[in-house]
């Protein structure tokens, strides 16, 4: 029995040893295979080191040999190498800044200290410039003010006060007219046959023509101080029919006489026109289109004219 136990133990040890040796041989073969050629998983794991050039020479050679034979790995490597180098530098710079936190804090502290020193300097300067409470500041007198001479103001002239008891003499015209209403300003007669038939000026200074009265019956007369009866008859007609919108009245004077007393008809002054050949005391009646409807004397044909106006 002991002999059988020792044989079993030996046989067990030999079997275990055989299994260990058998398992070790594939591992050695697999390790040798990894050194000869790399697989896709290894390339994916070490892709960043491959792109940054951090692999050993043998690993780099084997990785490039695998990439040349593998379309999937070659596509991944090309996608990685297509990244803009500026972006890569940016990330590398950010990485370096993140790895140096003490330097950044030191620069910020230096900036804060410089600002504090500048603030202290400003406060000191303001304190030195401000006057002390007990000090009295004397006013400074400008030299330019002292050098300006003062101009002498002349005395105002004396004003003579008139004597209220003294008589005031007024200037008088050499040849005063007997009556201001009798002043006559003659209007020049028409110089040629081309003068208009009717061109007058009203009391406000506006020129009037026959065209201004179109659409109305207009009764025109030439009056003068030598025919008071004609003036009276014309004023009676104006008072009777002047309020009607279809009639217009024009009492024209060849002389610049003042309006006759106790009359109400509108006064016009001739401006060198023919006045349809009218003489003082005569009239002419124009229709709505400017045609001659009637003409005559205000003294002889007064009743006929009055009937004609009633029928219009």
C-alpha positions in Angstrom: 0.0 0.0 0.0 2.7 2.5 0.8 4.3 1.6 -2.4 1.2 2.2 -4.3 0.8 5.6 -2.6 4.3 6.7 -3.6 3.6 5.6 -7.1 0.4 7.6 -7.3 2.1 10.7 -5.9 4.9 10.4 -8.5 2.4 9.9 -11.2 0.4 12.9 -10.0 3.4 15.1 -10.0 4.5 14.0 -13.4 1.0 14.7 -14.7 0.9 18.2 -13.2 4.3 18.9 -14.6 3.2 17.7 -18.0 0.2 20.0 -17.9 2.3 23.0 -16.8 4.8 22.4 -19.6 2.0 21.9 -22.1 0.3 25.2 -21.1 3.6 27.0 -21.1 4.4 26.1 -24.7 1.3 27.9 -26.2 2.1 30.9 -24.1 5.6 31.0 -25.4 4.3 30.6 -29.0 1.7 33.3 -28.5 4.3 35.7 -27.0 6.5 35.0 -30.0 3.6 35.6 -32.3 2.9 39.1 -30.7 6.5 40.1 -31.2 6.5 39.1 -34.8 3.1 40.8 -35.7 0.6 43.0 -33.8 -3.2 42.6 -33.9 -6.0 45.2 -34.4 -6.8 45.4 -30.7 -3.2 46.3 -29.9 -3.2 49.0 -32.6 -6.4 50.5 -31.3 -5.0 50.5 -27.7 -1.7 52.2 -28.7 -3.1 54.4 -31.5 -2.4 57.6 -29.6 1.2 56.6 -28.8 1.7 55.6 -32.5 0.5 59.0 -33.7 2.6 60.9 -31.2 5.8 58.9 -32.0 6.1 57.4 -28.5 6.6 53.7 -29.5 9.8 51.8 -29.6 11.5 51.2 -33.0 10.5 47.5 -33.2 7.0 48.2 -32.1 6.7 51.1 -34.5 7.9 48.8 -37.4 5.5 46.1 -36.5 2.6 48.5 -36.1 3.2 50.1 -39.6 3.5 46.6 -41.1 0.2 45.7 -39.6 -1.4 48.9 -40.7 -0.2 48.4 -44.3 -1.9 44.9 -44.4 -5.1 45.9 -42.4 -7.7 48.1 -44.1 -9.6 48.8 -40.9 -6.5 50.0 -38.9 -5.3 52.0 -41.9 -8.6 53.9 -42.1 -8.5 54.7 -38.3 -4.9 55.9 -38.6 -5.7 58.1 -41.6 -8.7 59.6 -39.8 -6.4 60.5 -36.8 -3.6 62.0 -38.9 -6.2 64.1 -40.8 -6.8 66.2 -37.6 -5.5 69.8 -38.0 -2.0 70.2 -36.5 -3.1 73.6 -35.0 -5.9 71.8 -33.0 -3.3 69.3 -31.8 -1.0 72.2 -30.7 -3.9 73.9 -29.0 -4.7 70.8 -26.9 -1.0 70.3 -26.1 -0.7 73.9 -24.9 -3.8 73.5 -22.8 -2.3 70.4 -21.3 0.9 72.2 -20.4 -1.0 75.0 -18.8 -3.0 72.6 -16.7 0.2 70.9 -15.6 1.6 74.2 -14.3 -1.0 75.5 -11.8 1.5 77.2 -9.5 2.9 79.4 -12.2 -0.5 80.7 -13.1 -1.4 81.5 -9.5 1.9 83.2 -9.1 1.2 85.5 -12.1 -2.2 86.4 -10.8 -0.8 87.1 -7.4 1.8 89.4 -8.9 -0.9 91.3 -10.8 -3.0 91.8 -7.6 0.0 93.0 -5.7 0.9 95.5 -8.4 -2.7 96.9 -8.4 -2.6 97.2 -4.6 0.7 99.1 -4.7 -0.7 101.5 -7.3 -3.8 102.1 -5.1 -1.6 102.9 -2.1 0.5 105.3 -4.2 -2.7 107.2 -5.3 -3.9 107.5 -1.8 -0.6 108.8 -0.6 -0.5 111.4 -3.4 -4.0 112.6 -2.6 -3.2 112.9 1.1 -0.1 115.0 0.4 -2.0 117.3 -2.0 -5.0 118.0 0.3 -4.5 121.1 2.5 -4.3 120.8 6.2 -7.3 121.9 8.3 -5.4 124.7 10.1 -3.6 126.1 7.1 -4.9 129.3 5.5 -4.4 129.6 1.7 -3.7 133.1 0.6 -5.4 134.2 -2.7 -3.1 134.5 -5.6 -3.4 137.8 -7.5 -2.7 137.5 -11.2 -0.1 139.7 -12.7 -2.2 140.2 -15.8 -4.9 141.9 -13.7 -2.4 144.4 -12.2 -1.0 145.3 -15.6 -4.4 146.2 -17.2 -5.0 150.0 -17.0 -8.4 151.3 -16.0 -10.0 153.4 -18.8 -11.4 156.7 -17.7 -15.2 157.0 -18.3 -16.0 160.4 -19.7 -18.7 162.4 -18.0 -22.1 162.4 -19.7 -23.1 165.6 -21.5 -25.5 167.9 -19.8 -29.1 167.6 -20.9 -31.0 170.8 -21.4 -34.5 170.8 -19.9 -36.9 172.8 -22.0 -38.9 175.5 -20.4 -42.6 174.5 -20.2 -43.7 178.1 -20.3 -41.9 178.8 -23.6 -44.0 179.0 -26.8 -43.4 176.3 -29.4 -43.1 177.5 -33.0 -44.2 175.0 -35.7 -43.3 175.1 -39.4 -46.1 176.0 -41.8 -46.3 175.3 -45.5 -45.5 178.2 -47.8 -48.6 177.8 -50.0 -51.2 175.7 -48.2 -54.3 174.6 -50.2 -57.6 176.2 -49.5 -59.3 172.8 -49.0 -57.5 169.5 -48.9 -60.5 167.7 -50.4 -60.1 169.8 -53.6 -56.6 168.6 -54.4 -56.5 167.2 -57.9 -54.0 164.7 -59.3 -54.5 164.3 -63.0 -54.1 160.9 -64.6 -52.3 160.8 -67.9 -54.6 159.9 -70.8 -53.8 156.9 -72.9 -50.8 157.5 -75.1 -51.8 155.2 -78.0 -54.8 153.4 -79.4 -53.5 150.1 -77.9 -54.5 151.1 -74.4 -57.0 148.7 -72.7 -60.7 149.6 -72.6 -60.8 149.2 -68.8 -57.9 149.2 -66.3 -58.5 150.9 -63.0 -57.1 150.8 -59.4 -59.3 150.3 -56.4 -59.0 152.2 -53.1 -56.7 149.4 -51.7 -54.2 149.9 -54.6 -55.1 146.7 -56.6 -55.5 146.8 -60.4 -58.8 145.7 -61.8 -59.8 144.6 -65.4 -63.1 143.7 -67.0 -62.1 140.0 -66.7 -62.2 140.3 -62.9 -66.0 141.0 -63.1 -67.0 138.2 -65.5 -70.1 136.4 -64.4 -71.8 139.6 -63.2 -73.6 142.7 -64.6 -71.2 145.6 -64.1 -72.4 149.2 -64.2 -69.5 151.6 -64.9 -69.6 155.4 -64.8 -67.1 158.3 -64.9 -67.8 160.8 -62.2 -66.3 164.2 -61.4 -67.1 167.1 -59.1 -68.6 169.0 -62.1 -71.6 166.5 -62.3 -73.1 166.2 -58.8 -76.5 165.0 -60.2 -74.9 162.1 -62.0 -73.0 161.2 -58.8 -76.3 161.2 -56.8 -78.2 159.1 -59.3 -75.3 156.5 -59.4 -75.3 156.3 -55.6 -79.2 155.7 -55.6 -78.7 152.8 -58.0 -76.0 151.3 -55.9 -78.1 151.5 -52.7 -81.0 149.8 -54.6 -79.1 147.0 -56.4 -75.6 146.8 -54.9 -76.6 144.2 -52.4 -77.6 141.7 -55.2 -74.8 139.3 -56.0 -75.3 139.5 -59.8 -74.5 143.3 -59.9 -71.2 145.1 -59.6 -70.7 148.9 -59.6 -67.6 150.9 -60.5 -67.5 154.7 -60.1 -64.3 155.7 -61.9 -62.5 159.0 -61.7 -59.9 160.3 -64.1 -58.5 162.5 -61.3 -57.4 161.5 -57.8 -60.2 163.2 -56.0 -61.4 162.1 -52.6 -64.7 160.2 -52.5 -67.7 162.4 -52.8 -69.5 163.2 -49.6 -72.5 161.2 -48.5 -71.9 158.5 -51.1 -71.5 154.7 -50.7 -70.5 153.3 -54.1 -67.0 151.9 -54.6 -64.5 154.4 -56.1 -61.9 153.4 -58.7 -59.2 155.5 -60.4 -58.3 155.2 -64.1 -54.9 153.7 -64.9 -54.6 155.2 -68.4 -57.3 153.1 -70.0 -60.0 154.2 -72.6 -62.9 153.5 -70.2 -65.0 152.6 -73.3 -64.9 156.2 -74.4 -67.1 157.4 -71.5 -67.3 161.1 -70.5 -68.0 162.4 -67.0 -71.7 161.7 -66.1 -72.1 158.8 -68.7 -72.5 155.1 -67.9 -72.1 151.7 -69.6 -73.7 148.4 -68.6 -71.8 145.2 -69.4 -73.5 141.8 -69.3 -72.1 138.7 -67.7 -69.8 137.9 -70.6 -68.4 141.4 -70.9 -70.6 142.6 -73.8 -72.2 146.0 -73.9 -75.8 145.8 -72.9 -76.6 149.5 -72.6 -74.9 152.9 -72.4 -76.1 156.5 -71.9 -76.3 159.4 -69.5 -77.0 159.1 -65.8 -79.1 162.3 -65.9 -81.1 161.8 -69.2 -81.4 158.0 -69.3 -81.7 157.4 -65.5 -85.3 156.0 -65.7 -84.5 153.7 -68.6 -81.4 152.4 -66.8 -83.4 151.7 -63.7 -86.0 149.7 -65.5 -83.3 147.7 -67.3 -81.7 146.8 -63.9 -85.1 145.7 -62.6 -85.5 143.3 -65.5 -82.1 141.7 -65.0 
